[in-house]
Amino acid sequence: MPGTSAPTTAVIGAGISGLTTSKMLADYAVPFTCFEASDRVGGNWAFGNPNGHSSAYQSLHIDTSKYQLSFKDFPMPDDYPDFPHHTQIKDYLDSYADAFGLREQIEFGNRVLSARRLEGGGWEIDDEAGATRHFDLLVVANGHHWDPRTAQFPGEFTGESFHSHHYVDPWTPLHLMDRRILVVGLGNSAADITVEVSQRALRNRVTLSTRSSAWVVPKLMFGKAADMNYRTNPHLPMSWQRKVAQWGQRLTASDPTLYGLPAPNHKFFEAHPTQSGELPLRLKSGDVTPKGNIARLDGSTVHFEDGTSSDFDVIIYATGYNLTFPFFDPEFISAPENRIDLYKRIFKPGIDDLMFAGFAQATPTLFPFVECQARLIAAYAIGAYLPPSEAEMREVIKADDERYMGHMLDRPRHTHQLDYFVYEHDIRTKELPAGRCRAQARHRTQQVPA
Ligand SMILES: Cc1cc2nc3c(=O)[nH]c(=O)nc-3n(C[C@H](O)[C@H](O)[C@H](O)COP(=O)(O)OP(=O)(O)OC[C@H]3O[C@@H](n4cnc5c(N)ncnc54)[C@H](O)[C@@H]3O)c2cc1C
């Protein structure tokens, strides 16, 4: 727990979460070491990252426009397109690390193998270089889009299959020409991959199967980035705003049933939508066959819940990722069913020298969200912010879950969904000032002579 002098701090990871945390710790003069398993910054956005953690594919463009995505203290270059390519995001993150002189404090190629909490607080870390190191605080920023989660169906498929994490382009990891391909899932990666492998020039026969379905919103509206119009108002009840969005969704033609896909099991604006202008066109052009959930697998045949079946050569599972912390003893910390209860998605109640960064599915984007989290983390490290009691934290976690996810029908799938604008407003106008008062009150108590 931070006291009078700034605590030595370890940050695990130099993706967007670790970089923004490192930058903020440096701003607040907190001594820190950032451990990075790879030889480069950027995590997921470093295409072909030798750490095996990048899920970026060759053609990936960011789904959130640069207007929403930019860090508040480091705007994206003016000459960037509205939806930059992943190489431009990587360049942007490199410039961020250089502009704030972060590389000197990053230990590249030095993976954290294990992190143990010491009795009475503090951390003992075994690193890949063979050293055992000690720190007062630990910030976990190891990402949550690298450990593939594959859907389980009864039966066995005897063709080839892989997870979207391993998809690079139509020739890697498999040669996808003249093949019968089933893509499972309807998130952004599923949409992008389906669009790519269903190009007629490749002569594939592509089917898209989804269990929960999703609203498919265009990336452009009236020739402009559609998400420029997206901004929730923290002063109005979210239920009203959802109603307005649901009423107006016809303007975006995002109802998947218009394109033959199953109806979503949630209303518009109740969960992260899929962003793709091209998928509806591919479906309407007959290049992709829409299907509901898979019932069972039998050799090369896939049986669907609607009673139909087809033969396939390849299944691509675009079915999401697990939250995984390989450096913790799972008895100590893990995220069963992708669930980890964190106060403001940062603090684990009961462990006052551990923080998490980046573990949310923030709408519309994760970038300014992690920057906002970093502000709270650094304020805590210097003793300018204190979270409430353990009991209160647990109450607030429940209330926040209800606020961000209570309306969702399929809650296990959306264990860490939140609205960035509501979150940022809460942190800036309520949480930081309240935490400052708590920190000052504690400081005063500690100064009272016994
Ligand atoms: C295909 C795809 C498209 C996406 N599109 C968008 C989008 O349009 N908009 C948006 O806002 N978000 C998008 N995201 C989500 C988000 O931007 C990324 O997941 C983001 O990279 C998260 O950053 P991070 O720093 O938390 O994790 P990561 O980028 O995964 O970085 C984690 C870092 O930690 C390091 N690390 C891990 N374990 C250790 C260890 N034990 N020791 C030392 N270092 C370690 C890794 O090497 C890595 O560099 C997308 C994600 C994917 C997969």
The ligand as an SDF file (V2000), in Angstrom:
LIG
                    3D

 53 58  0  0  0  0  0  0  0  0999 V2000
   -8.3420   -8.4180  -34.1230 C   0  0  0  0  0  0  0  0  0  0  0  0
   -8.5410   -7.3590  -33.0770 C   0  0  0  0  0  0  0  0  0  0  0  0
   -9.0720   -6.1220  -33.4270 C   0  0  0  0  0  0  0  0  0  0  0  0
   -9.2680   -5.1440  -32.4580 C   0  0  0  0  0  0  0  0  0  0  0  0
   -9.7920   -3.9390  -32.8320 N   0  0  0  0  0  0  0  0  0  0  0  0
   -9.9720   -2.9760  -31.8990 C   0  0  0  0  0  0  0  0  0  0  0  0
  -10.5110   -1.6970  -32.2520 C   0  0  0  0  0  0  0  0  0  0  0  0
  -10.8800   -1.4640  -33.3940 O   0  0  0  0  0  0  0  0  0  0  0  0
  -10.6470   -0.7670  -31.2830 N   0  0  0  0  0  0  0  0  0  0  0  0
  -10.2620   -1.0010  -29.9960 C   0  0  0  0  0  0  0  0  0  0  0  0
  -10.3620   -0.1220  -29.1530 O   0  0  0  0  0  0  0  0  0  0  0  0
   -9.7680   -2.2080  -29.6230 N   0  0  0  0  0  0  0  0  0  0  0  0
   -9.6170   -3.1770  -30.5470 C   0  0  0  0  0  0  0  0  0  0  0  0
   -9.1090   -4.3930  -30.1640 N   0  0  0  0  0  0  0  0  0  0  0  0
   -8.8270   -4.6390  -28.7260 C   0  0  0  0  0  0  0  0  0  0  0  0
   -7.5740   -3.9790  -28.1450 C   0  0  0  0  0  0  0  0  0  0  0  0
   -7.1550   -2.8210  -28.8040 O   0  0  0  0  0  0  0  0  0  0  0  0
   -6.4190   -4.8810  -27.9730 C   0  0  0  0  0  0  0  0  0  0  0  0
   -6.7010   -6.0970  -27.3760 O   0  0  0  0  0  0  0  0  0  0  0  0
   -5.2640   -4.1750  -27.2220 C   0  0  0  0  0  0  0  0  0  0  0  0
   -4.1400   -4.6200  -27.8510 O   0  0  0  0  0  0  0  0  0  0  0  0
   -5.1670   -4.4590  -25.7140 C   0  0  0  0  0  0  0  0  0  0  0  0
   -3.9580   -3.9200  -25.2310 O   0  0  0  0  0  0  0  0  0  0  0  0
   -3.2410   -4.5230  -23.9610 P   0  0  0  0  0  0  0  0  0  0  0  0
   -2.0420   -3.6850  -23.7210 O   0  0  0  0  0  0  0  0  0  0  0  0
   -4.2050   -4.6510  -22.8490 O   0  0  0  0  0  0  0  0  0  0  0  0
   -2.8370   -6.0120  -24.3770 O   0  0  0  0  0  0  0  0  0  0  0  0
   -1.8250   -6.5030  -25.5030 P   0  0  0  0  0  0  0  0  0  0  0  0
   -1.8840   -5.6600  -26.7000 O   0  0  0  0  0  0  0  0  0  0  0  0
   -2.1090   -7.9670  -25.6620 O   0  0  0  0  0  0  0  0  0  0  0  0
   -0.3910   -6.3110  -24.8440 O   0  0  0  0  0  0  0  0  0  0  0  0
    0.0080   -7.0870  -23.7310 C   0  0  0  0  0  0  0  0  0  0  0  0
    1.5340   -7.1060  -23.6840 C   0  0  0  0  0  0  0  0  0  0  0  0
    1.9090   -7.8320  -22.5110 O   0  0  0  0  0  0  0  0  0  0  0  0
    3.0250   -8.6450  -22.8110 C   0  0  0  0  0  0  0  0  0  0  0  0
    3.0510   -9.7640  -21.8730 N   0  0  0  0  0  0  0  0  0  0  0  0
    2.1150  -10.7350  -21.7240 C   0  0  0  0  0  0  0  0  0  0  0  0
    2.4720  -11.5960  -20.7530 N   0  0  0  0  0  0  0  0  0  0  0  0
    3.6540  -11.1450  -20.2630 C   0  0  0  0  0  0  0  0  0  0  0  0
    4.5230  -11.6040  -19.2350 C   0  0  0  0  0  0  0  0  0  0  0  0
    4.2420  -12.6750  -18.4900 N   0  0  0  0  0  0  0  0  0  0  0  0
    5.6670  -10.9090  -19.0020 N   0  0  0  0  0  0  0  0  0  0  0  0
    5.9650   -9.7860  -19.7240 C   0  0  0  0  0  0  0  0  0  0  0  0
    5.1620   -9.3290  -20.7250 N   0  0  0  0  0  0  0  0  0  0  0  0
    4.0250   -9.9960  -20.9750 C   0  0  0  0  0  0  0  0  0  0  0  0
    2.7870   -9.0960  -24.2370 C   0  0  0  0  0  0  0  0  0  0  0  0
    3.9990   -9.4830  -24.8340 O   0  0  0  0  0  0  0  0  0  0  0  0
    2.1580   -7.8450  -24.8610 C   0  0  0  0  0  0  0  0  0  0  0  0
    3.1390   -7.0140  -25.4470 O   0  0  0  0  0  0  0  0  0  0  0  0
   -8.9130   -5.3970  -31.1130 C   0  0  0  0  0  0  0  0  0  0  0  0
   -8.3970   -6.6560  -30.7550 C   0  0  0  0  0  0  0  0  0  0  0  0
   -8.2110   -7.6210  -31.7190 C   0  0  0  0  0  0  0  0  0  0  0  0
   -7.6670   -8.9570  -31.2930 C   0  0  0  0  0  0  0  0  0  0  0  0
  1  2  1  0
  2  3  1  0
  2 52  2  0
  3  4  2  0
  4  5  1  0
  4 50  1  0
  5  6  2  0
  6  7  1  0
  6 13  1  0
  7  8  2  0
  7  9  1  0
  9 10  1  0
 10 11  2  0
 10 12  1  0
 12 13  2  0
 13 14  1  0
 14 15  1  0
 14 50  1  0
 15 16  1  0
 16 17  1  0
 16 18  1  0
 18 19  1  0
 18 20  1  0
 20 21  1  0
 20 22  1  0
 22 23  1  0
 23 24  1  0
 24 25  2  0
 24 26  1  0
 24 27  1  0
 27 28  1  0
 28 29  2  0
 28 30  1  0
 28 31  1  0
 31 32  1  0
 32 33  1  0
 33 34  1  0
 33 48  1  0
 34 35  1  0
 35 36  1  0
 35 46  1  0
 36 37  1  0
 36 45  1  0
 37 38  2  0
 38 39  1  0
 39 40  1  0
 39 45  2  0
 40 41  1  0
 40 42  2  0
 42 43  1  0
 43 44  2  0
 44 45  1  0
 46 47  1  0
 46 48  1  0
 48 49  1  0
 50 51  2  0
 51 52  1  0
 52 53  1  0
M  END
$$$$
